[in-house]
Amino acid sequence: MEALYLLIPLSVVVVFIALWVYFTASDSGQFDDLVGPGLRVLQDDDTTVKPPAPGEPHA
């Protein structure tokens, strides 16, 4: 029973920390575009980077 005196306030603190992290991420725009990165994976990107010829400086 005495453990509840520690666990209940500790769980309330953890909930407030989780809410603070969620709202901080939400305010910073973390959840603005949830569809774009998933669609970007499906786009076909055929551009290739040619390696420099021997003797050419690297960019």
Distance bins in CASP14 RR format, pairs under 12 A and 6 or more apart:
PFRMAT RR
TARGET T0000
AUTHOR 0000-0000-0000
RMODE 2
METHOD distances of the structure
MODEL  1
1 7 0 0 0 0 0 1 0 0 0 0 0
1 8 0 0 0 0 0 1 0 0 0 0 0
2 8 0 0 0 0 0 1 0 0 0 0 0
3 9 0 0 0 0 0 1 0 0 0 0 0
3 10 0 0 0 0 0 1 0 0 0 0 0
3 11 0 0 0 0 0 1 0 0 0 0 0
4 10 0 0 0 0 0 1 0 0 0 0 0
4 11 0 0 0 0 1 0 0 0 0 0 0
5 11 0 0 0 0 0 1 0 0 0 0 0
6 12 0 0 0 0 0 1 0 0 0 0 0
6 13 0 0 0 0 0 1 0 0 0 0 0
7 13 0 0 0 0 0 1 0 0 0 0 0
7 14 0 0 0 0 0 1 0 0 0 0 0
8 14 0 0 0 0 0 1 0 0 0 0 0
8 15 0 0 0 0 0 1 0 0 0 0 0
9 15 0 0 0 0 0 1 0 0 0 0 0
9 16 0 0 0 0 0 1 0 0 0 0 0
10 16 0 0 0 0 0 1 0 0 0 0 0
10 17 0 0 0 0 0 1 0 0 0 0 0
11 17 0 0 0 0 0 1 0 0 0 0 0
11 18 0 0 0 0 0 1 0 0 0 0 0
12 18 0 0 0 0 0 1 0 0 0 0 0
12 19 0 0 0 0 0 1 0 0 0 0 0
13 19 0 0 0 0 0 1 0 0 0 0 0
13 20 0 0 0 0 0 1 0 0 0 0 0
14 20 0 0 0 0 0 1 0 0 0 0 0
14 21 0 0 0 0 0 1 0 0 0 0 0
15 21 0 0 0 0 0 1 0 0 0 0 0
15 22 0 0 0 0 0 1 0 0 0 0 0
16 22 0 0 0 0 0 1 0 0 0 0 0
16 23 0 0 0 0 0 1 0 0 0 0 0
17 23 0 0 0 0 0 1 0 0 0 0 0
17 24 0 0 0 0 0 1 0 0 0 0 0
18 24 0 0 0 0 0 1 0 0 0 0 0
18 25 0 0 0 0 0 1 0 0 0 0 0
19 25 0 0 0 0 0 1 0 0 0 0 0
19 26 0 0 0 0 0 1 0 0 0 0 0
20 26 0 0 0 0 0 1 0 0 0 0 0
20 27 0 0 0 0 0 1 0 0 0 0 0
21 27 0 0 0 0 0 1 0 0 0 0 0
21 28 0 0 0 0 0 1 0 0 0 0 0
21 30 0 0 0 0 0 1 0 0 0 0 0
22 28 0 0 0 0 0 1 0 0 0 0 0
22 29 0 0 0 0 0 1 0 0 0 0 0
22 30 0 0 0 0 1 0 0 0 0 0 0
22 31 0 0 0 0 1 0 0 0 0 0 0
23 29 0 0 0 0 0 1 0 0 0 0 0
23 30 0 0 0 0 0 1 0 0 0 0 0
23 31 0 0 0 0 0 1 0 0 0 0 0
24 30 0 0 0 0 1 0 0 0 0 0 0
24 31 0 0 0 0 0 1 0 0 0 0 0
25 31 1 0 0 1 0 0 0 0 0 0 0
25 32 0 0 0 0 0 1 0 0 0 0 0
26 32 0 0 0 0 1 0 0 0 0 0 0
31 37 0 0 0 0 0 1 0 0 0 0 0
33 39 0 0 0 0 1 0 0 0 0 0 0
33 40 0 0 0 0 1 0 0 0 0 0 0
35 41 0 0 0 0 0 1 0 0 0 0 0
35 42 0 0 0 0 0 1 0 0 0 0 0
36 42 0 0 0 0 1 0 0 0 0 0 0
36 43 0 0 0 0 1 0 0 0 0 0 0
37 43 0 0 0 0 0 1 0 0 0 0 0
49 58 0 0 0 0 0 1 0 0 0 0 0
49 59 0 0 0 0 1 0 0 0 0 0 0
50 56 0 0 0 0 0 1 0 0 0 0 0
50 59 0 0 0 0 0 1 0 0 0 0 0
51 58 0 0 0 0 1 0 0 0 0 0 0
51 59 0 0 0 0 0 1 0 0 0 0 0
52 58 1 0 1 0 0 0 0 0 0 0 0
52 59 1 0 0 1 0 0 0 0 0 0 0
END
